[in-house]
Structure formats: structure tokens, C-alpha cells
């Protein structure tokens, strides 16, 4: 479902991991496939990209730089960016 103009597009939340809690910066995406993506707020934290798809599945991709995550979040087509630069090229774990 597309975002309404008055809905927040970005937020932050903590994600517990075995290595400790990661503070994520997240962004809702207007996409037919991607609901939101998130990445560690600080550069010092692990280079990760969290993606939730519209079907409810959620993945974390490893070794995705902050620059790549931000580029995906603000790409004209986030799905296309993910397909070209992340999916199939980065190690991932399905979270749900």
C-alpha cells in the first residue's frame, strides 16, 4: 500500500543481535515489492542491510556498505537497485 503524504517515511529502532544491539535507520519504500529497508545508523557498526518485502519476508544482507544502503533507500527503483547490486551478490540470512 502506498504511503500517504503525511505518514513518516523514516524511523529508527534497535535490533538485538548475538554481537549486541544495532541501532537501525529505516525508510519506508514506495514499491510493489519492498516495504522498508534499514541499515546501521553509525558507520562503526557492521555493514548490514535489512529488507522487509511486501509479502512479510525479512532478510539481512551482510557486507552492504552504508553508501549502498542509502543508495538503495533513495533509488528511483529500490527493487531494481537491490536486484542489480545486492540480491545474489551478498550473503544473506532470512529472518522471517
Residue frames as qw, qx, qy, qz and C-alpha x, y, z in Angstrom:
[[0.000, 0.890, 0.456, 0.000, 0.00, 0.00, 0.00],
 [0.406, 0.539, -0.047, 0.737, 1.49, 3.38, -0.92],
 [0.332, -0.326, -0.462, 0.755, 2.40, 5.82, 1.79],
 [0.033, 0.913, 0.395, 0.093, 0.18, 8.77, 2.40],
 [0.369, 0.687, -0.133, 0.612, 1.89, 12.15, 2.18],
 [0.348, -0.756, 0.253, -0.493, 1.59, 12.78, 5.92],
 [0.957, -0.283, -0.040, 0.039, 3.00, 9.38, 7.03],
 [0.316, -0.783, 0.500, 0.191, 6.56, 9.25, 8.37],
 [0.810, 0.503, -0.292, -0.068, 8.97, 7.76, 5.87],
 [0.513, 0.408, -0.633, 0.412, 11.92, 7.24, 8.21],
 [0.694, -0.654, 0.084, -0.290, 12.37, 5.95, 11.74],
 [0.248, 0.519, -0.776, 0.261, 14.95, 4.28, 13.95],
 [0.865, -0.389, 0.032, -0.315, 14.81, 1.15, 16.09],
 [0.261, -0.585, 0.765, -0.072, 17.11, -1.22, 17.97],
 [0.894, 0.180, -0.338, -0.233, 17.74, -4.68, 16.56],
 [0.622, -0.568, 0.535, -0.063, 19.23, -7.20, 19.02],
 [0.767, 0.453, -0.452, -0.046, 21.88, -9.49, 17.52],
 [0.913, -0.256, -0.203, 0.244, 24.26, -12.07, 19.05],
 [0.579, 0.214, -0.151, 0.772, 27.03, -9.46, 18.84],
 [0.114, -0.341, -0.360, 0.861, 24.96, -6.77, 20.58],
 [0.298, 0.759, 0.521, -0.255, 22.19, -4.32, 19.76],
 [0.338, 0.113, 0.406, 0.842, 22.32, -2.41, 16.49],
 [0.214, 0.644, 0.315, -0.664, 20.53, 0.91, 16.11],
 [0.413, 0.299, 0.683, 0.523, 18.98, 0.94, 12.64],
 [0.243, 0.425, -0.034, -0.871, 17.88, 3.83, 10.49],
 [0.378, 0.317, 0.858, 0.142, 14.93, 2.68, 8.41],
 [0.239, 0.303, -0.205, -0.900, 12.99, 4.04, 5.48],
 [0.636, 0.426, 0.589, -0.258, 9.60, 3.05, 4.11],
 [0.149, -0.198, 0.658, 0.711, 9.76, 2.45, 0.36],
 [0.646, 0.455, 0.154, -0.593, 7.06, 3.14, -2.21],
 [0.132, 0.378, -0.851, -0.341, 7.46, -0.09, -4.12],
 [0.829, -0.002, -0.271, -0.489, 5.46, -3.01, -5.42],
 [0.836, 0.072, -0.527, 0.138, 7.96, -5.39, -3.80],
 [0.476, 0.070, -0.529, 0.700, 9.83, -3.68, -0.93],
 [0.374, -0.811, -0.446, -0.065, 8.10, -2.41, 2.23],
 [0.235, -0.951, 0.199, -0.037, 11.11, -0.92, 4.04],
 [0.794, 0.270, -0.339, 0.426, 14.87, -1.12, 4.30],
 [0.471, -0.875, 0.097, -0.053, 17.17, -0.37, 7.20],
 [0.712, 0.393, -0.353, 0.463, 20.89, -0.01, 7.88],
 [0.600, -0.441, -0.370, 0.555, 23.07, 0.64, 10.95],
 [0.012, -0.983, -0.184, -0.001, 22.85, 4.27, 11.99],
 [0.250, -0.858, 0.390, 0.224, 26.54, 4.64, 12.72],
 [0.616, 0.618, -0.481, -0.087, 29.41, 3.75, 10.41],
 [0.128, -0.524, 0.803, -0.253, 31.23, 1.92, 13.22],
 [0.742, 0.004, 0.562, -0.365, 28.59, -0.79, 13.30],
 [0.528, 0.013, 0.797, 0.293, 28.51, -3.80, 10.99],
 [0.246, 0.273, -0.427, -0.826, 27.85, -3.18, 7.28],
 [0.229, 0.292, 0.925, -0.087, 24.34, -4.65, 7.06],
 [0.344, -0.019, -0.285, -0.895, 21.16, -4.07, 5.12],
 [0.289, 0.267, 0.849, -0.352, 17.77, -5.17, 6.47],
 [0.301, 0.018, -0.481, -0.823, 14.97, -5.53, 3.93],
 [0.409, 0.282, 0.777, -0.387, 11.33, -6.32, 4.51],
 [0.055, -0.091, -0.706, -0.701, 9.38, -7.25, 1.42],
 [0.505, -0.117, -0.043, -0.854, 5.66, -6.63, 0.97],
 [0.760, -0.123, -0.589, -0.247, 4.96, -10.35, 1.44],
 [0.687, -0.685, 0.096, -0.224, 6.26, -10.05, 5.03],
 [0.913, 0.006, -0.113, 0.392, 9.57, -11.83, 4.47],
 [0.171, -0.960, 0.222, -0.008, 12.55, -10.12, 6.07],
 [0.888, 0.204, -0.108, 0.398, 16.23, -10.54, 5.21],
 [0.301, -0.879, 0.247, 0.275, 19.54, -9.18, 6.40],
 [0.789, 0.548, -0.086, 0.265, 22.29, -8.83, 3.81],
 [0.686, -0.579, 0.094, 0.431, 25.90, -8.83, 5.00],
 [0.511, -0.213, 0.328, 0.765, 28.77, -6.60, 3.86],
 [0.224, 0.765, 0.446, 0.407, 26.48, -3.96, 2.39],
 [0.353, 0.022, -0.203, 0.913, 28.12, -0.60, 2.88],
 [0.050, 0.612, 0.461, -0.640, 26.25, 2.34, 4.33],
 [0.144, 0.413, -0.347, -0.829, 26.61, 4.08, 0.95],
 [0.178, -0.083, -0.880, -0.433, 24.98, 1.12, -0.82],
 [0.072, -0.496, -0.814, 0.293, 22.15, 1.02, 1.76],
 [0.095, 0.606, 0.189, -0.766, 21.43, 4.73, 1.39],
 [0.156, 0.257, -0.601, -0.740, 21.61, 4.43, -2.41],
 [0.132, -0.275, -0.934, -0.186, 19.03, 1.62, -2.26],
 [0.028, -0.571, -0.639, 0.515, 16.78, 3.62, 0.06],
 [0.157, 0.695, 0.062, -0.699, 16.74, 6.64, -2.23],
 [0.213, -0.059, 0.768, 0.602, 16.97, 4.91, -5.61],
 [0.471, 0.113, -0.250, -0.839, 14.30, 5.68, -8.18],
 [0.878, -0.075, -0.334, -0.334, 13.55, 1.93, -8.06],
 [0.439, -0.585, 0.633, -0.254, 14.69, 0.27, -4.85],
 [0.917, 0.060, 0.377, -0.117, 13.75, -3.17, -6.18],
 [0.745, 0.639, -0.113, 0.154, 15.86, -2.68, -9.28],
 [0.035, 0.791, -0.536, 0.292, 18.81, -1.40, -7.22],
 [0.682, -0.384, 0.578, -0.228, 18.58, -4.41, -4.90],
 [0.928, 0.289, 0.236, -0.026, 18.39, -6.81, -7.86],
 [0.612, 0.729, -0.201, 0.231, 21.41, -5.23, -9.57],
 [0.173, 0.703, -0.511, 0.464, 23.70, -4.66, -6.58],
 [0.418, -0.436, 0.612, -0.511, 22.64, -6.73, -3.55],
 [0.874, 0.017, 0.356, -0.331, 20.49, -9.81, -4.17],
 [0.939, 0.324, 0.027, 0.109, 22.58, -12.71, -5.45],
 [0.495, 0.651, -0.327, 0.473, 25.80, -10.79, -4.76],
 [0.162, -0.543, 0.542, -0.620, 25.78, -10.52, -0.96],
 [0.304, -0.117, -0.919, 0.220, 25.49, -13.18, 1.71],
 [0.452, -0.370, -0.034, -0.811, 22.11, -13.05, 3.44],
 [0.040, -0.127, -0.928, 0.347, 20.05, -14.59, 6.21],
 [0.376, -0.486, -0.514, -0.599, 16.30, -14.89, 6.14],
 [0.076, -0.167, 0.599, -0.779, 14.90, -13.52, 9.39],
 [0.465, 0.278, 0.681, -0.493, 11.27, -14.45, 8.75]]
